[in-house]
């Protein structure tokens, strides 16, 4: 009796579902459900990761306020632990996470998809969080945005693997790419930035085939994060009122300088990685101790500007009257990420690049005695320019800074900074840091089969 009743109810529901929705709409809904579930999970995990990151930052501040010399213990010990966790459990969780996602997208063809598990998995999520926690606790100049993108890509990849074979779904590439966009949107609270990043850095081809899934994933992940953290701006509302046309020349100059320095910082990171490539384990451990003690000595004897992601520098330079940023701050904000990125632990470079760019903009405004709104626009331009120099994603850089500050009136200033800095960075290196790191992750994932690897030429089209 009960079985017959359930069958009748199921048939009735199916009848009304077929009546209301056409076959095309039903297909879109069924394809979209896994994206929506994954996006909700990304939003929740991004919030938890943000709170973990903030807890580590505050814990370090409390320890240094108690005894400032503790940095000589915290930095080398935490750097070593962060590196060891990566080595023991998930080597592919090291560094930013964006090159790993790019590599996973290239490897997500049916022939090589098994290799993606080496780059995106549940183990990667856990190791990424724990390793970056210790890096922050040790004062490492890292950000959480790149790691959030790899974490989000892992969540989407896991959900994709759980979908039954009979369920209508989009390509694996679409899942990973959409996850990365959702991760950036949740990390920075910048939905447009997530979409533009997916198009500019990750897809570069037929994004039109899954644009609905991409937009819905970014919205769900972003709204979930906002539900817990509130509708916050990453940086707030800097004063940029009353700018004259003459400021465009200063914006261009700042962008050129920031683009060049961003390109050189990326190149220095790569050169140092190449130098360390054949180090024995003993030499690597010695390098970690040296790196930690170097950060500790700089922060203790010179300035604490070398520590952390640098968000305080961005806020102080934009929202206080004291904008006396010197060339030393610029050097320290470049040195911190170079050292931290070469520890082999987890940690991103988005936020540190923005902080370095803010230092460049503050230095230029101080150099030419700009103040108020004129100074702020140069700081924002420096942020756009430096991030562009590192990532070679000018549109993403401009949109991110625009959304972080909600200053739509200066969109042309930021776009000019993005365009000019991108050209300047090409004089240093034709390829971005992420693009060059991607190939090493592909080779690691392929192992002995790397000679058989054929990169995917386009995103596999779906129907959503």
Rosetta blueprint (number, residue, H / E / L):
1 X L
2 X H
3 X H
4 X H
5 X H
6 X H
7 X H
8 X H
9 X H
10 X H
11 X H
12 X H
13 X H
14 X H
15 X H
16 X H
17 X H
18 X H
19 X H
20 X H
21 X L
22 X L
23 X H
24 X H
25 X H
26 X H
27 X H
28 X H
29 X H
30 X H
31 X H
32 X H
33 X H
34 X H
35 X H
36 X H
37 X H
38 X H
39 X H
40 X H
41 X H
42 X H
43 X H
44 X H
45 X H
46 X H
47 X H
48 X H
49 X H
50 X H
51 X H
52 X H
53 X H
54 X H
55 X H
56 X H
57 X H
58 X H
59 X H
60 X H
61 X H
62 X H
63 X H
64 X H
65 X H
66 X H
67 X L
68 X H
69 X H
70 X H
71 X H
72 X H
73 X H
74 X H
75 X H
76 X H
77 X H
78 X H
79 X H
80 X H
81 X H
82 X H
83 X H
84 X H
85 X H
86 X H
87 X H
88 X H
89 X H
90 X L
91 X H
92 X H
93 X H
94 X L
95 X E
96 X L
97 X L
98 X H
99 X H
100 X H
101 X H
102 X H
103 X H
104 X H
105 X H
106 X H
107 X L
108 X L
109 X L
110 X L
111 X L
112 X L
113 X H
114 X H
115 X H
116 X H
117 X H
118 X H
119 X L
120 X L
121 X L
122 X H
123 X H
124 X H
125 X H
126 X H
127 X H
128 X H
129 X H
130 X H
131 X H
132 X H
133 X H
134 X H
135 X H
136 X H
137 X H
138 X L
139 X L
140 X L
141 X L
142 X L
143 X E
144 X L
145 X H
146 X H
147 X H
148 X H
149 X H
150 X H
151 X H
152 X H
153 X H
154 X H
155 X H
156 X H
157 X H
158 X H
159 X H
160 X H
161 X H
162 X H
163 X L
164 X L
165 X L
166 X L
167 X L
168 X L
169 X L
170 X L
171 X L
172 X H
173 X H
174 X H
175 X H
176 X H
177 X H
178 X H
179 X H
180 X H
181 X H
182 X H
183 X H
184 X H
185 X H
186 X H
187 X H
188 X H
189 X L
190 X L
191 X H
192 X H
193 X H
194 X H
195 X H
196 X H
197 X H
198 X H
199 X H
200 X H
201 X H
202 X H
203 X H
204 X L
205 X L
206 X L
207 X H
208 X H
209 X H
210 X H
211 X H
212 X H
213 X H
214 X H
215 X H
216 X H
217 X H
218 X H
219 X H
220 X H
221 X H
222 X H
223 X H
224 X H
225 X H
226 X H
227 X H
228 X H
229 X H
230 X L
231 X L
232 X L
233 X L
234 X L
235 X L
236 X L
237 X L
238 X L
239 X L
240 X L
241 X L
242 X L
243 X L
244 X L
245 X L
246 X L
247 X H
248 X H
249 X H
250 X H
251 X H
252 X H
253 X H
254 X H
255 X H
256 X H
257 X H
258 X H
259 X H
260 X H
261 X H
262 X H
263 X H
264 X H
265 X H
266 X H
267 X H
268 X H
269 X H
270 X H
271 X H
272 X H
273 X H
274 X H
275 X H
276 X H
277 X L
278 X L
279 X L
280 X L
281 X H
282 X H
283 X H
284 X H
285 X H
286 X H
287 X H
288 X H
289 X H
290 X H
291 X H
292 X H
293 X H
294 X H
295 X H
296 X H
297 X H
298 X H
299 X H
300 X H
301 X H
302 X L
303 X L
304 X H
305 X H
306 X H
307 X L
308 X L
309 X L
310 X L
311 X H
312 X H
313 X H
314 X H
315 X H
316 X H
317 X H
318 X H
319 X H
320 X L
321 X L
322 X L
323 X L
324 X L
325 X L
326 X L
327 X H
328 X H
329 X H
330 X H
331 X H
332 X H
333 X H
334 X H
335 X H
336 X H
337 X H
338 X H
339 X H
340 X H
341 X H
342 X L
343 X L
344 X L
345 X L
346 X E
347 X L
348 X E
349 X L
350 X H
351 X H
352 X H
353 X H
354 X H
355 X H
356 X H
357 X H
358 X H
359 X H
360 X H
361 X H
362 X H
363 X H
364 X H
365 X H
366 X H
367 X H
368 X L
369 X L
370 X L
371 X L
372 X H
373 X H
374 X H
375 X H
376 X H
377 X H
378 X H
379 X H
380 X H
381 X H
382 X H
383 X H
384 X H
385 X H
386 X H
387 X H
388 X H
389 X H
390 X H
391 X H
392 X L
393 X L
394 X H
395 X H
396 X H
397 X H
398 X H
399 X H
400 X H
401 X H
402 X H
403 X H
404 X H
405 X H
406 X L
407 X L
408 X H
409 X H
410 X H
411 X H
412 X H
413 X H
414 X H
415 X H
416 X H
417 X H
418 X H
419 X H
420 X H
421 X H
422 X H
423 X H
424 X H
425 X H
426 X H
427 X L
428 X L
429 X L
430 X L
431 X L
432 X L
433 X H
434 X H
435 X H
436 X H
437 X H
438 X H
439 X H
440 X H
441 X H
442 X H
443 X H
444 X H
445 X H
446 X H
447 X H
448 X H
449 X H
450 X H
451 X H
452 X H
453 X L
454 X L
455 X L
456 X L
457 X L
458 X L
459 X L
460 X L
461 X L
462 X L
463 X L
464 X L
